[in-house]
Each structure stands twice: as structure tokens, then as C-alpha cells.
């Protein structure tokens, strides 16, 4: 897989929209308790932030799966499957650029949500360790 093909997929597929949607909803879920002054659920400790992010994955995972299904439906509707079937490559090599682009966008969105939470926790606590990373 070349970087050029991956770059095209990152620009033209549903990956940027899916990444933006997951990032915004993740940040909204993380900061929604601030509307009712309940951010103490996660902003007092690093481990609490990691656990709260795990809870938000219950909402975000169906969106991620839906983004993958939407991308597959888009390719099917555009008859890209028939076009790619004419190439002598295995199926996994043909869909790898699209899947990698979607994975990169969604991992970047989750990392952005983690960074947004880390900024809040870093300001509220004086104890900094990296043990919470394994929990996220």
C-alpha cells in the first residue's frame, strides 16, 4: 500500500467525517457532566479519566461500526467492488487503504478526546504517572 493511495483515501473517503464525529461526540460525552458540575466523576484522578473514557466507548463503538458499514455501502453503491474485482490482488489488499484510513482517523479522534481529558486532569491533580494509559 503506498502513501499516495492512503492520502487519497484520507481525503476522499468517509474517514475524516467519521473521525470528526467520533471526536466531537467523545469530547461532548467527556465534558457533558460539566453542565451539572459533576466533572469530579473523572477530573480528580488519571485512573478515573481512563475509566470514564472506557464508559464513553459504549456510545462510540456503535458509531465506529456504523462508519465502517457506511464506507462499505458507499463503495458498493459506487460499484467500486466490481472495479476492484478486475485487479489481480487479494481482497484484503484492495480494501486495506480504505480500512487503514478509517482506522487512522478514528484513532486520532480517540487520542484527541484523551488529550482533552488529560489537560483537565493535569490541572486538577499534582500526581502524574502513566499507569492509567494501560486502562485506556
C-alpha positions as CSV (number, residue, x, y, z in Angstrom):
1,X,0.0,0.0,0.0
2,X,1.5,3.3,-1.0
3,X,1.3,6.5,0.9
4,X,-0.3,8.2,-2.0
5,X,-3.3,5.9,-2.1
6,X,-3.7,6.2,1.7
7,X,-3.6,10.0,1.4
8,X,-6.3,9.9,-1.2
9,X,-8.4,7.7,1.0
10,X,-7.9,10.1,4.0
11,X,-9.2,13.0,1.9
12,X,-12.0,11.4,-0.1
13,X,-13.5,8.6,2.0
14,X,-15.8,8.9,4.9
15,X,-12.8,8.7,7.3
16,X,-12.5,12.4,8.1
17,X,-16.2,12.8,8.7
18,X,-16.3,9.7,10.9
19,X,-13.2,10.9,12.8
20,X,-14.6,14.3,13.4
21,X,-18.0,12.9,14.5
22,X,-16.4,10.4,16.9
23,X,-14.1,13.1,18.3
24,X,-16.8,15.6,18.9
25,X,-19.2,13.2,20.5
26,X,-16.4,11.8,22.6
27,X,-15.4,15.2,23.8
28,X,-19.1,16.1,24.4
29,X,-19.6,12.9,26.4
30,X,-16.5,13.7,28.4
31,X,-17.4,17.3,29.2
32,X,-21.2,16.9,29.4
33,X,-21.1,16.3,33.2
34,X,-19.6,19.8,33.5
35,X,-23.0,21.2,32.7
36,X,-24.2,19.9,36.1
37,X,-21.0,20.4,38.0
38,X,-20.3,16.6,38.0
39,X,-16.8,16.6,36.4
40,X,-15.5,15.2,39.7
41,X,-16.5,11.9,38.3
42,X,-13.3,11.9,36.2
43,X,-11.2,15.0,36.6
44,X,-9.7,14.2,40.0
45,X,-7.5,11.3,39.1
46,X,-5.9,9.8,36.0
47,X,-7.5,6.4,36.5
48,X,-10.9,7.9,36.8
49,X,-10.4,9.6,33.5
50,X,-9.4,6.3,31.9
51,X,-12.4,4.5,33.4
52,X,-14.8,7.3,32.2
53,X,-13.3,7.1,28.7
54,X,-14.0,3.3,28.8
55,X,-17.6,4.1,29.6
56,X,-17.9,6.5,26.7
57,X,-16.7,3.7,24.4
58,X,-20.2,2.1,24.9
59,X,-21.6,5.1,22.9
60,X,-18.7,5.5,20.5
61,X,-18.2,1.8,19.3
62,X,-21.6,1.6,17.5
63,X,-20.7,4.9,15.7
64,X,-17.3,3.4,14.7
65,X,-19.0,0.2,13.4
66,X,-21.6,2.3,11.6
67,X,-18.8,4.4,9.9
68,X,-17.3,1.2,8.6
69,X,-20.6,-0.1,7.3
70,X,-21.3,3.3,5.7
71,X,-18.0,3.2,3.9
72,X,-18.6,-0.3,2.7
73,X,-22.1,0.7,1.5
74,X,-20.7,3.7,-0.3
75,X,-18.1,1.6,-2.1
76,X,-20.8,-0.9,-3.0
77,X,-23.2,1.8,-4.3
78,X,-20.5,3.3,-6.4
79,X,-19.7,-0.1,-7.8
80,X,-16.1,0.1,-6.7
81,X,-16.3,-3.6,-5.7
82,X,-16.8,-4.5,-9.4
83,X,-14.0,-2.3,-10.5
84,X,-11.5,-3.6,-7.9
85,X,-12.5,-7.2,-8.7
86,X,-10.8,-6.8,-12.0
87,X,-7.4,-6.4,-10.3
88,X,-5.3,-9.5,-9.6
89,X,-4.9,-8.6,-5.9
90,X,-6.5,-10.4,-2.9
91,X,-9.5,-8.7,-1.3
92,X,-7.6,-7.8,1.8
93,X,-5.1,-5.8,-0.2
94,X,-7.8,-4.0,-2.1
95,X,-9.7,-2.8,1.0
96,X,-6.6,-2.1,3.1
97,X,-6.2,1.6,2.2
98,X,-9.8,2.4,3.0
99,X,-9.7,0.4,6.2
100,X,-6.4,2.0,7.3
101,X,-7.7,5.5,6.5
102,X,-10.7,4.9,8.6
103,X,-8.7,3.4,11.4
104,X,-6.2,6.3,11.4
105,X,-9.0,8.9,11.6
106,X,-10.8,7.1,14.4
107,X,-7.6,6.5,16.5
108,X,-6.7,10.2,16.0
109,X,-10.2,11.2,17.2
110,X,-9.9,9.0,20.3
111,X,-6.4,10.3,21.0
112,X,-7.8,13.9,20.8
113,X,-10.5,13.0,23.3
114,X,-7.9,11.5,25.6
115,X,-5.7,14.7,25.3
116,X,-8.7,16.9,26.1
117,X,-9.4,14.9,29.2
118,X,-5.7,14.8,30.1
119,X,-5.5,18.6,30.0
120,X,-8.3,18.9,32.6
121,X,-6.9,16.2,34.9
122,X,-3.3,17.6,34.7
123,X,-4.6,20.9,36.0
124,X,-6.6,19.3,38.9
125,X,-4.0,16.8,40.2
126,X,-0.4,17.0,41.2
127,X,0.3,13.3,40.9
128,X,1.4,12.4,37.4
129,X,2.0,8.8,36.4
130,X,1.5,6.7,33.3
131,X,-0.2,3.7,34.8
132,X,-3.6,4.9,33.6
133,X,-2.5,4.5,29.9
134,X,-2.9,0.8,30.1
135,X,-6.5,1.2,31.2
136,X,-7.5,3.3,28.2
